[in-house]
Amino acid sequence: MACRRQLSFSFRTWGGQRRGAGRPPNGATAGVGHLRRPSLSHRHPVHVTLRIVSGVPSLRDGRVFARVREALAAGQERFGFRLVHFSVQSNHLHLIVEAKDRRSLSLGMQGLSVRVARAVNRRLARRGRLFADRYHARALKTPRAVHFALRYVLLNVRKHARAGSGSSRTVAWGDTPAGFVDSRSSAPWFAGFQRPGELAFGALQARAEWCASSELEAPVVPAKTWLLLHASERQGGFDVDDVPPV
């Protein structure tokens, strides 16, 4: 009986796990991973971060910021999504939002991102992608988490100024002097500061400026979740001059 010879197989060279496989990142390095986002409860507010591609002028520039704020206001409440707070920095945005579920968050953020990108590109007479990658979202599930997220977002300009100065003292930082709220954020509409509203300097002026340019009462909507409504009662307030950790 003749011997049977083992036949060799040639395997395909595509597919499977290997170096360089998969969809390339939006930029030189990978940003927010394309993993399935976890489920979201309507009881938990969300801290969202959006980063801008390099080469775009500062979003805090007065002419650009005015368009960004208008775009945020236009998409403040849609699809079960609600924009409660925001902070606009030179190359990124921080948002605190409420959403009915994961789909509402996705649809709301998609609409908001498109509005902001169109507004900025129109103002700067530019074309192309504005956001560097997908948004990063973190659910806030405790009063403590909400307290620190509010402090971080509303006082974010002081955090960046401190990081740039190398100092840890609470003094006048950048374009927001001591005692003043950050007019490039929703801080003028925040009622949870420890000091009386009349001593949170700049808030009244920012609200008046907004009312003169818009029919909306504010660029954000009031909170509805228990955590955002009662975090200050559980954790205490914070001052306009506090500096979040870097």
C-alpha positions in Angstrom: 0.0 0.0 0.0 1.4 3.3 -1.1 2.3 5.9 1.7 0.0 8.9 1.9 1.8 12.2 1.8 0.7 15.0 4.2 -0.4 18.0 2.2 0.7 21.4 3.3 -1.7 24.3 3.8 -1.1 28.0 3.0 -2.8 30.3 5.5 -4.2 33.7 4.7 -2.2 36.7 5.8 -5.1 39.0 6.7 -7.4 39.0 9.6 -6.7 38.1 13.2 -4.6 39.8 15.8 -1.4 41.3 14.5 0.6 44.5 14.8 -0.9 47.4 12.9 -4.2 45.6 12.3 -7.6 47.4 12.7 -9.0 50.8 11.9 -6.3 53.6 12.0 -6.7 56.3 14.7 -8.0 59.8 13.9 -4.5 61.4 14.2 -1.0 60.4 15.0 -1.9 58.4 18.0 -5.0 56.6 19.2 -7.5 58.5 21.3 -10.7 57.2 22.8 -11.0 53.5 22.0 -13.8 52.2 19.8 -15.2 49.9 22.4 -18.9 49.5 23.0 -19.9 52.1 25.5 -21.4 50.8 28.8 -25.1 51.1 29.6 -26.2 54.4 31.1 -28.8 55.1 33.8 -31.0 58.2 33.5 -30.2 58.8 37.1 -26.5 59.4 36.5 -25.2 62.7 35.0 -22.2 62.3 32.6 -18.9 64.2 32.4 -18.0 64.5 28.7 -14.8 65.7 27.2 -14.3 66.7 23.5 -10.8 67.5 22.2 -10.0 69.7 19.2 -7.6 68.9 16.4 -4.3 70.8 16.4 -3.9 74.0 14.4 -7.3 75.5 15.3 -7.2 78.9 17.0 -8.3 79.1 20.7 -12.0 78.4 21.2 -11.8 81.0 24.1 -11.3 83.8 21.6 -14.3 86.1 22.0 -15.5 85.8 18.4 -15.1 82.1 18.3 -16.5 81.4 21.7 -19.7 83.4 20.9 -20.3 80.9 18.1 -19.5 77.9 20.2 -21.9 79.0 23.0 -24.6 79.6 20.4 -24.1 76.1 19.1 -24.2 74.6 22.5 -27.4 76.4 23.3 -29.0 75.3 20.1 -28.4 71.7 21.0 -29.0 72.0 24.8 -32.0 69.6 24.9 -32.7 67.0 22.2 -33.4 63.3 22.0 -33.6 62.9 25.8 -30.2 64.6 26.1 -29.7 67.7 28.3 -26.7 70.1 28.5 -26.5 71.3 32.1 -22.9 72.7 32.3 -20.0 73.4 30.0 -16.5 74.8 30.0 -14.8 75.9 26.8 -11.0 75.8 26.9 -8.5 76.7 24.1 -8.4 73.2 22.6 -11.1 71.2 24.3 -14.6 71.3 25.9 -15.9 69.9 29.1 -19.6 69.2 29.4 -21.9 67.9 32.2 -25.0 66.4 30.7 -28.0 64.3 31.5 -29.3 61.6 29.2 -32.2 59.2 29.2 -30.0 56.3 28.1 -26.9 55.5 26.1 -28.6 56.1 22.8 -29.9 59.5 23.9 -26.3 60.5 24.9 -24.9 59.3 21.6 -27.6 61.2 19.5 -27.3 64.3 21.7 -23.5 64.4 21.5 -23.6 63.8 17.8 -25.9 66.7 17.2 -24.0 69.0 19.5 -20.6 68.1 17.9 -22.0 68.8 14.4 -23.4 72.2 15.5 -20.1 73.2 17.2 -18.0 72.1 14.3 -20.1 73.9 11.7 -20.2 77.1 13.8 -16.4 77.2 14.4 -15.5 76.3 10.8 -17.9 79.0 9.5 -16.4 81.6 11.8 -12.8 80.7 11.0 -13.5 80.1 7.2 -12.0 76.7 7.5 -13.0 73.2 6.3 -12.4 69.8 7.7 -12.7 67.8 10.9 -12.8 69.9 14.1 -12.8 67.2 16.8 -9.7 65.0 17.3 -11.5 61.8 18.2 -14.7 60.5 19.8 -15.9 62.1 22.9 -14.9 60.6 26.3 -17.8 60.1 28.7 -17.8 59.2 32.4 -20.9 58.5 34.4 -21.1 60.3 37.7 -22.7 57.9 40.2 -22.2 59.4 43.6 -22.7 62.9 45.2 -18.9 63.0 45.7 -18.2 62.3 42.0 -20.7 65.0 40.9 -19.2 67.5 43.4 -15.7 67.1 42.0 -16.9 67.0 38.4 -18.7 70.3 38.8 -15.7 71.9 40.5 -13.4 70.5 37.8 -15.6 71.7 34.9 -16.7 75.2 36.1 -13.2 76.1 37.4 -11.2 74.4 34.7 -9.6 77.6 33.4 -7.9 78.0 36.8 -6.5 74.4 36.7 -4.9 75.0 33.3 -3.5 78.4 34.3 -2.0 76.9 37.5 -0.4 74.1 35.4 1.2 76.7 33.2 2.4 78.9 36.0 3.9 76.1 38.2 2.2 77.7 41.2 -0.3 76.1 43.6 -1.7 79.3 45.1 -5.2 80.5 44.5 -4.7 83.9 42.8 -5.7 85.7 39.6 -5.2 83.2 36.8 -5.1 83.9 33.1 -8.1 85.8 31.8 -10.2 85.1 34.9 -9.1 87.3 37.8 -9.6 86.3 41.4 -13.2 86.6 42.5 -14.6 86.3 38.9 -16.4 83.4 37.4 -15.2 82.1 34.0 -17.3 83.7 31.4 -16.3 81.0 28.9 -18.3 78.5 30.9 -21.8 78.0 32.3 -20.5 79.3 35.7 -22.5 82.5 35.5 -25.7 80.3 35.7 -24.4 78.1 38.5 -26.0 78.8 41.9 -23.8 76.4 44.0 -20.8 78.7 44.8 -20.1 79.2 48.4 -20.0 83.0 48.1 -23.1 85.1 47.5 -24.1 85.6 43.9 -23.4 89.3 44.0 -19.8 88.6 45.0 -19.2 86.1 42.1 -18.0 88.9 39.9 -18.7 88.8 36.2 -21.7 86.5 36.4 -24.3 89.3 36.1 -22.5 90.8 33.2 -22.2 87.5 31.4 -25.9 86.7 31.8 -26.8 90.2 30.6 -24.6 89.8 27.5 -26.3 86.4 26.8 -29.8 87.8 27.1 -29.0 90.6 24.7 -27.9 88.1 22.0 -30.4 85.3 22.5 -34.1 84.5 23.1 -33.1 81.6 25.3 -33.0 82.2 29.0 -29.6 80.5 29.3 -27.2 78.4 27.1 -27.8 75.4 29.4 -30.9 73.8 31.0 -31.6 73.3 34.7 -30.6 70.0 36.2 -33.2 67.3 36.7 -31.2 64.4 38.2 -31.2 64.0 42.0 -27.4 63.9 42.0 -26.9 67.2 40.3 -29.7 68.9 42.3 -28.4 67.7 45.7 -24.7 67.1 45.4 -23.9 70.5 47.0 -26.1 69.7 50.0 -24.2 66.4 50.6 -20.6 67.5 49.8 -20.7 71.3 50.4 -20.2 74.0 47.8 -16.9 75.4 46.5 -15.6 78.9 45.8 -15.0 80.6 42.4 -11.3 80.9 43.3 -10.8 77.2 44.0 -8.3 75.5 41.8 -9.1 71.9 40.7 -6.1 69.5 40.8 -4.0 69.2 37.7 
